[in-house]
Amino acid sequence: MPHVIVVGAGPGGLTSAISLAGLGFDVTLLEAKDRVGGRMGVVTDGTYTFDTGPTILQVPQVLEGIVSRAGRKLSDYVELRKVEPNTRITFWDRTSIETSTDRAKMAEEMAKFGAQQPANFDRWLTAHHEKYRLAWEKFIAYPADSIPDYFNPLRLTSTLPYKPWQTLATHLDEAFGDDRLTYALAYPSKYLGLHPTNCSSVFSVIPYLEFAFGLWHPMGGFRALADGLARCFTDLGGKVRLNAKVERIEIVGGKAKGVVLAGGERLSADAVVVNADFAHAAKNLIPQQHRTRWTDQKIEKLRYSCSTFMLYLGIDRPLDELRHHEIYLSKHVTDTSPLRLEDQDLDREDPPFYLANPSVTDPSFAPKGHSALYVLVPCPNTAHPVDWKGQLNRYTEMVIGRLRLVGAPDLTKHIKFQKVFTAETWRDEFFVHRGAVFNLSHNWTQLGPLRPRSQSEDVENLHWVGGGTHPGSGLLTIFESANIAAGHLAERFGKRAPSTPVERVPPVPPEILRAAAR
Ligand SMILES: Cc1cc2nc3c(=O)[nH]c(=O)nc-3n(C[C@H](O)[C@H](O)[C@H](O)COP(=O)(O)OP(=O)(O)OC[C@H]3O[C@@H](n4cnc5c(N)ncnc54)[C@H](O)[C@@H]3O)c2cc1C
């Protein structure tokens, strides 16, 4: 049985390991830290518990598909619950919208922004049923192995009616003509390292996924999802080694032959799949002579996403007035000055932020009658240094004070636990290049075959998965990177391909299609 080593047990490593074990490979998963999950980690003081990274699972069918193709059932490992409403978004003018998969509720919410908006929304959503299918099949699930193949005009003609050259801001403005709705739907572009004014309209598929498939929460938190995936992998016969930091990939005669661990232990393998952050791992684990395309200079020239300032707050009271997911959009989200577009400067005046209050859905975060708040504020990555030491307390106080903007009461007296992460935490403790937590930006020059590919171009039997690789940095695209790598390894070792891109397009829920047809 061919032996595959997977380096890193983040979401990309865990799902690759499951896919490969399901295909019959002998798989060893090596993780530098003392737990699985990567950025999908945990902070706890024993009373309050927080997920460190992802709080939103979109289109759980992708993950279910991976686990079921490996012969297991995801529900045996973790319980997923749909969150309703999806998100409450509060705007700079203090108006707000609650988003939902419930079409009647969305019509009501949209009507608050003008009598024409429910019909505009219906039209927009209906146009996306097909746009979504094409985007998934042609961009998200499609292996980006060659530039001529990926950008073949014949392959892409069916996408042209959707004007992929148009910016996301123009597309949404044409659909709604209201800045608030444009920025509400476009906000995920922040997590792509982009701004709606410099981001392709292709990415309107991300808000569509939210309206069509909803937002999902793993009970026990995303840490329980990581643990569940690791259990599934070991049930399939895989081996997990924690505290096993890989120091370098062994490359002999242009082929990956195994890894060397910190401490000197050598492990041999027929193939190596790297899930550690692409830019960090390329620079640190693979000598320059084996990287003709991704040289150190090239890696430094790439465009990276913002980082995040994180605040994890244990509160000694329930906060039922807050939704599970809250977003505050300040007027600054519409600012297109270079400083803001590229997040080169810390916004000390009016930063947009996201808040999660998972205790309204899941009792595992805080004792009864208490709450565990997670606050995420986009901030510069470490290429644009911030004097965190000098201003951490002031900045933290400012952010806590501004939680009132999403309806949180004055919390100062109720904070019983507090932990902060900055870009430096992500860089130093999670091994993320520049602390750019959403990895490389998703501009056209860093997409598809122009992004790091699943199959190394220089080294045989070396593969990449995770947010820094094709197709991109959210959980569902990371899971697709695992599917793509599994497809390549199956082919390389003469196994049946586990699935095709067309088979992997999750069907739109019938109630969403039905409602649109009315
Ligand atoms: C604050 C935050 C919020 C996010 N929110 C969402 C969200 O709501 N929804 C969503 O879809 N996405 C979200 N994301 C984006 C994305 O889902 C996560 O960043 C995801 O965890 C990245 O997964 P990954 O597998 O690419 O890498 P990682 O999670 O970084 O995993 C890589 C693993 O490799 C290990 N490693 C590194 N170097 C070595 C080495 N030398 N040897 C062995 N192991 C090594 C690391 O310890 C780590 O465990 C969020 C990210 C962050 C940071």
Ligand as a Chemical Component Dictionary entry (heavy atoms), coordinates in Angstrom:
data_LIG
# 
_chem_comp.id                   LIG 
_chem_comp.type                 NON-POLYMER 
_chem_comp.pdbx_formal_charge   0 
_chem_comp.three_letter_code    LIG 
# 
loop_
_chem_comp_atom.comp_id 
_chem_comp_atom.atom_id 
_chem_comp_atom.alt_atom_id 
_chem_comp_atom.type_symbol 
_chem_comp_atom.charge 
_chem_comp_atom.model_Cartn_x 
_chem_comp_atom.model_Cartn_y 
_chem_comp_atom.model_Cartn_z 
_chem_comp_atom.pdbx_ordinal 
LIG C1  C1  C 0 -9.943  34.217 12.385 1  
LIG C2  C2  C 0 -10.325 33.390 11.195 2  
LIG C3  C3  C 0 -11.660 33.237 10.856 3  
LIG C4  C4  C 0 -12.004 32.449 9.760  4  
LIG N1  N1  N 0 -13.328 32.266 9.514  5  
LIG C5  C5  C 0 -13.688 31.422 8.535  6  
LIG C6  C6  C 0 -15.058 31.039 8.423  7  
LIG O1  O1  O 0 -15.897 31.431 9.228  8  
LIG N2  N2  N 0 -15.399 30.190 7.414  9  
LIG C7  C7  C 0 -14.476 29.734 6.525  10 
LIG O2  O2  O 0 -14.846 28.981 5.619  11 
LIG N3  N3  N 0 -13.162 30.044 6.643  12 
LIG C8  C8  C 0 -12.744 30.862 7.633  13 
LIG N4  N4  N 0 -11.412 31.129 7.824  14 
LIG C9  C9  C 0 -10.437 30.714 6.794  15 
LIG C10 C10 C 0 -9.987  29.239 6.813  16 
LIG O3  O3  O 0 -11.059 28.407 6.921  17 
LIG C11 C11 C 0 -9.032  28.870 7.908  18 
LIG O4  O4  O 0 -7.978  29.746 7.942  19 
LIG C12 C12 C 0 -8.492  27.433 7.811  20 
LIG O5  O5  O 0 -8.265  26.983 9.097  21 
LIG C13 C13 C 0 -7.188  27.293 7.044  22 
LIG O6  O6  O 0 -6.959  25.908 6.884  23 
LIG P1  P1  P 0 -5.677  25.275 6.238  24 
LIG O7  O7  O 0 -5.883  23.807 6.254  25 
LIG O8  O8  O 0 -5.347  25.918 4.952  26 
LIG O9  O9  O 0 -4.443  25.709 7.181  27 
LIG P2  P2  P 0 -4.195  25.698 8.742  28 
LIG O10 O10 O 0 -5.451  25.717 9.507  29 
LIG O11 O11 O 0 -3.220  26.802 8.995  30 
LIG O12 O12 O 0 -3.478  24.299 8.993  31 
LIG C14 C14 C 0 -2.115  24.067 8.712  32 
LIG C15 C15 C 0 -1.560  23.131 9.756  33 
LIG O13 O13 O 0 -0.196  22.848 9.447  34 
LIG C16 C16 C 0 0.536   22.781 10.673 35 
LIG N5  N5  N 0 1.950   22.990 10.369 36 
LIG C17 C17 C 0 2.562   24.120 9.952  37 
LIG N6  N6  N 0 3.877   23.911 9.775  38 
LIG C18 C18 C 0 4.100   22.602 10.078 39 
LIG C19 C19 C 0 5.255   21.784 10.103 40 
LIG N7  N7  N 0 6.460   22.282 9.759  41 
LIG N8  N8  N 0 5.128   20.488 10.477 42 
LIG C20 C20 C 0 3.917   19.965 10.823 43 
LIG N9  N9  N 0 2.795   20.710 10.832 44 
LIG C21 C21 C 0 2.879   22.022 10.461 45 
LIG C22 C22 C 0 -0.077  23.913 11.487 46 
LIG O14 O14 O 0 0.216   23.781 12.860 47 
LIG C23 C23 C 0 -1.562  23.722 11.164 48 
LIG O15 O15 O 0 -2.167  22.807 12.050 49 
LIG C24 C24 C 0 -11.018 31.855 8.942  50 
LIG C25 C25 C 0 -9.678  32.005 9.296  51 
LIG C26 C26 C 0 -9.343  32.735 10.426 52 
LIG C27 C27 C 0 -7.907  32.787 10.833 53 
# 
loop_
_chem_comp_bond.comp_id 
_chem_comp_bond.atom_id_1 
_chem_comp_bond.atom_id_2 
_chem_comp_bond.value_order 
_chem_comp_bond.pdbx_ordinal 
LIG C1  C2  SING 1  
LIG C2  C3  SING 2  
LIG C2  C26 DOUB 3  
LIG C3  C4  DOUB 4  
LIG C4  N1  SING 5  
LIG C4  C24 SING 6  
LIG N1  C5  DOUB 7  
LIG C5  C6  SING 8  
LIG C5  C8  SING 9  
LIG C6  O1  DOUB 10 
LIG C6  N2  SING 11 
LIG N2  C7  SING 12 
LIG C7  O2  DOUB 13 
LIG C7  N3  SING 14 
LIG N3  C8  DOUB 15 
LIG C8  N4  SING 16 
LIG N4  C9  SING 17 
LIG N4  C24 SING 18 
LIG C9  C10 SING 19 
LIG C10 O3  SING 20 
LIG C10 C11 SING 21 
LIG C11 O4  SING 22 
LIG C11 C12 SING 23 
LIG C12 O5  SING 24 
LIG C12 C13 SING 25 
LIG C13 O6  SING 26 
LIG O6  P1  SING 27 
LIG P1  O7  DOUB 28 
LIG P1  O8  SING 29 
LIG P1  O9  SING 30 
LIG O9  P2  SING 31 
LIG P2  O10 DOUB 32 
LIG P2  O11 SING 33 
LIG P2  O12 SING 34 
LIG O12 C14 SING 35 
LIG C14 C15 SING 36 
LIG C15 O13 SING 37 
LIG C15 C23 SING 38 
LIG O13 C16 SING 39 
LIG C16 N5  SING 40 
LIG C16 C22 SING 41 
LIG N5  C17 SING 42 
LIG N5  C21 SING 43 
LIG C17 N6  DOUB 44 
LIG N6  C18 SING 45 
LIG C18 C19 SING 46 
LIG C18 C21 DOUB 47 
LIG C19 N7  SING 48 
LIG C19 N8  DOUB 49 
LIG N8  C20 SING 50 
LIG C20 N9  DOUB 51 
LIG N9  C21 SING 52 
LIG C22 O14 SING 53 
LIG C22 C23 SING 54 
LIG C23 O15 SING 55 
LIG C24 C25 DOUB 56 
LIG C25 C26 SING 57 
LIG C26 C27 SING 58 
# 
